[in-house]
Amino acid sequence: SLGMTPEQVTEAIDARKAASNAFHEQLVALTKELETKGLSAQEIGRIKHEMICSHRYENLRNPFVCRKCWTYIPICVCLLVASVDGTARC
C-alpha cells in the first residue's frame, strides 16, 4: 500500500531505527558533557530541544512521509506538480 516492496519497507524502518538509536546515544553523551560544564537545566533543555527538532526534521518521525509535502508517499502529489511546472519536488 506504500508503493514499496516489503524489502524497501523493512529497509526504511531499519534505517529509521538505526538513526534513532544513534541519535539517542549522541543525546545521552551530550547531556552528560553539558552537565559537567555546569550549564543550567534550562540551557541543556534548549540545546537538546534544538537537536531533537533537527533530528526529527532530517529523519522524519515516519519513514514513509514525503520530505517536501509531509503526506504519506502513496498520496504525495509532488511528482504530479513537478510534471506540470517542470520542477522536481520530492
Rosetta constraint file for C-alpha pairs under 8 A:
AtomPair CA 1 CA 74 HARMONIC 7.16 0.50
AtomPair CA 2 CA 64 HARMONIC 7.46 0.50
AtomPair CA 2 CA 72 HARMONIC 7.95 0.50
AtomPair CA 2 CA 73 HARMONIC 6.42 0.50
AtomPair CA 2 CA 74 HARMONIC 5.28 0.50
AtomPair CA 3 CA 73 HARMONIC 7.66 0.50
AtomPair CA 3 CA 74 HARMONIC 6.10 0.50
AtomPair CA 4 CA 8 HARMONIC 5.84 0.50
AtomPair CA 4 CA 9 HARMONIC 6.33 0.50
AtomPair CA 5 CA 9 HARMONIC 6.36 0.50
AtomPair CA 6 CA 10 HARMONIC 6.20 0.50
AtomPair CA 7 CA 11 HARMONIC 6.12 0.50
AtomPair CA 8 CA 12 HARMONIC 6.10 0.50
AtomPair CA 9 CA 13 HARMONIC 6.19 0.50
AtomPair CA 10 CA 14 HARMONIC 6.02 0.50
AtomPair CA 11 CA 15 HARMONIC 5.99 0.50
AtomPair CA 12 CA 16 HARMONIC 6.16 0.50
AtomPair CA 12 CA 63 HARMONIC 6.00 0.50
AtomPair CA 12 CA 64 HARMONIC 7.80 0.50
AtomPair CA 13 CA 17 HARMONIC 6.19 0.50
AtomPair CA 13 CA 63 HARMONIC 6.60 0.50
AtomPair CA 14 CA 18 HARMONIC 6.09 0.50
AtomPair CA 15 CA 19 HARMONIC 6.15 0.50
AtomPair CA 16 CA 20 HARMONIC 6.10 0.50
AtomPair CA 16 CA 59 HARMONIC 6.79 0.50
AtomPair CA 16 CA 63 HARMONIC 6.53 0.50
AtomPair CA 17 CA 21 HARMONIC 6.07 0.50
AtomPair CA 18 CA 22 HARMONIC 6.11 0.50
AtomPair CA 19 CA 23 HARMONIC 6.04 0.50
AtomPair CA 19 CA 59 HARMONIC 7.32 0.50
AtomPair CA 20 CA 24 HARMONIC 6.14 0.50
AtomPair CA 21 CA 25 HARMONIC 6.37 0.50
AtomPair CA 22 CA 26 HARMONIC 6.27 0.50
AtomPair CA 23 CA 27 HARMONIC 6.02 0.50
AtomPair CA 23 CA 55 HARMONIC 7.56 0.50
AtomPair CA 24 CA 28 HARMONIC 6.18 0.50
AtomPair CA 25 CA 29 HARMONIC 6.22 0.50
AtomPair CA 26 CA 30 HARMONIC 6.08 0.50
AtomPair CA 27 CA 31 HARMONIC 6.06 0.50
AtomPair CA 27 CA 48 HARMONIC 7.19 0.50
AtomPair CA 28 CA 32 HARMONIC 6.37 0.50
AtomPair CA 29 CA 33 HARMONIC 6.25 0.50
AtomPair CA 30 CA 34 HARMONIC 6.03 0.50
AtomPair CA 31 CA 35 HARMONIC 6.13 0.50
AtomPair CA 31 CA 44 HARMONIC 7.04 0.50
AtomPair CA 31 CA 48 HARMONIC 7.83 0.50
AtomPair CA 32 CA 36 HARMONIC 6.39 0.50
AtomPair CA 33 CA 37 HARMONIC 6.52 0.50
AtomPair CA 34 CA 38 HARMONIC 6.70 0.50
AtomPair CA 34 CA 39 HARMONIC 6.06 0.50
AtomPair CA 34 CA 44 HARMONIC 6.71 0.50
AtomPair CA 35 CA 39 HARMONIC 5.92 0.50
AtomPair CA 35 CA 40 HARMONIC 7.81 0.50
AtomPair CA 35 CA 44 HARMONIC 7.75 0.50
AtomPair CA 39 CA 43 HARMONIC 6.16 0.50
AtomPair CA 39 CA 44 HARMONIC 6.45 0.50
AtomPair CA 40 CA 44 HARMONIC 6.27 0.50
AtomPair CA 41 CA 45 HARMONIC 5.95 0.50
AtomPair CA 42 CA 46 HARMONIC 6.21 0.50
AtomPair CA 43 CA 47 HARMONIC 6.31 0.50
AtomPair CA 44 CA 48 HARMONIC 6.11 0.50
AtomPair CA 45 CA 49 HARMONIC 5.96 0.50
AtomPair CA 46 CA 50 HARMONIC 6.30 0.50
AtomPair CA 47 CA 51 HARMONIC 6.33 0.50
AtomPair CA 48 CA 52 HARMONIC 6.09 0.50
AtomPair CA 49 CA 53 HARMONIC 6.14 0.50
AtomPair CA 50 CA 54 HARMONIC 6.15 0.50
AtomPair CA 51 CA 55 HARMONIC 6.07 0.50
AtomPair CA 52 CA 56 HARMONIC 6.09 0.50
AtomPair CA 53 CA 57 HARMONIC 6.12 0.50
AtomPair CA 54 CA 58 HARMONIC 6.16 0.50
AtomPair CA 55 CA 59 HARMONIC 5.85 0.50
AtomPair CA 55 CA 60 HARMONIC 7.61 0.50
AtomPair CA 56 CA 60 HARMONIC 4.82 0.50
AtomPair CA 56 CA 61 HARMONIC 5.90 0.50
AtomPair CA 59 CA 63 HARMONIC 7.40 0.50
AtomPair CA 60 CA 65 HARMONIC 7.47 0.50
AtomPair CA 60 CA 67 HARMONIC 7.83 0.50
AtomPair CA 64 CA 72 HARMONIC 5.81 0.50
AtomPair CA 64 CA 73 HARMONIC 5.84 0.50
AtomPair CA 65 CA 70 HARMONIC 5.51 0.50
AtomPair CA 65 CA 71 HARMONIC 5.41 0.50
AtomPair CA 65 CA 72 HARMONIC 4.41 0.50
AtomPair CA 65 CA 73 HARMONIC 5.42 0.50
AtomPair CA 66 CA 70 HARMONIC 4.98 0.50
AtomPair CA 66 CA 71 HARMONIC 5.68 0.50
AtomPair CA 66 CA 72 HARMONIC 6.12 0.50
AtomPair CA 66 CA 73 HARMONIC 5.51 0.50
AtomPair CA 66 CA 76 HARMONIC 6.66 0.50
AtomPair CA 66 CA 90 HARMONIC 6.81 0.50
AtomPair CA 67 CA 90 HARMONIC 6.76 0.50
AtomPair CA 68 CA 78 HARMONIC 7.65 0.50
AtomPair CA 68 CA 89 HARMONIC 6.48 0.50
AtomPair CA 68 CA 90 HARMONIC 5.94 0.50
AtomPair CA 69 CA 76 HARMONIC 7.12 0.50
AtomPair CA 69 CA 78 HARMONIC 7.12 0.50
AtomPair CA 71 CA 75 HARMONIC 6.71 0.50
AtomPair CA 71 CA 76 HARMONIC 5.68 0.50
AtomPair CA 72 CA 76 HARMONIC 6.08 0.50
AtomPair CA 77 CA 81 HARMONIC 6.32 0.50
AtomPair CA 78 CA 82 HARMONIC 6.04 0.50
AtomPair CA 78 CA 88 HARMONIC 7.54 0.50
AtomPair CA 78 CA 89 HARMONIC 5.47 0.50
AtomPair CA 78 CA 90 HARMONIC 6.06 0.50
AtomPair CA 79 CA 83 HARMONIC 6.17 0.50
AtomPair CA 79 CA 88 HARMONIC 6.87 0.50
AtomPair CA 79 CA 89 HARMONIC 6.72 0.50
AtomPair CA 79 CA 90 HARMONIC 6.87 0.50
AtomPair CA 80 CA 84 HARMONIC 6.50 0.50
AtomPair CA 81 CA 85 HARMONIC 6.25 0.50
AtomPair CA 81 CA 86 HARMONIC 7.86 0.50
AtomPair CA 81 CA 87 HARMONIC 7.74 0.50
AtomPair CA 81 CA 89 HARMONIC 7.90 0.50
AtomPair CA 82 CA 86 HARMONIC 5.00 0.50
AtomPair CA 82 CA 87 HARMONIC 4.62 0.50
AtomPair CA 82 CA 88 HARMONIC 4.96 0.50
AtomPair CA 82 CA 89 HARMONIC 6.26 0.50
AtomPair CA 83 CA 87 HARMONIC 7.22 0.50
AtomPair CA 83 CA 88 HARMONIC 7.92 0.50
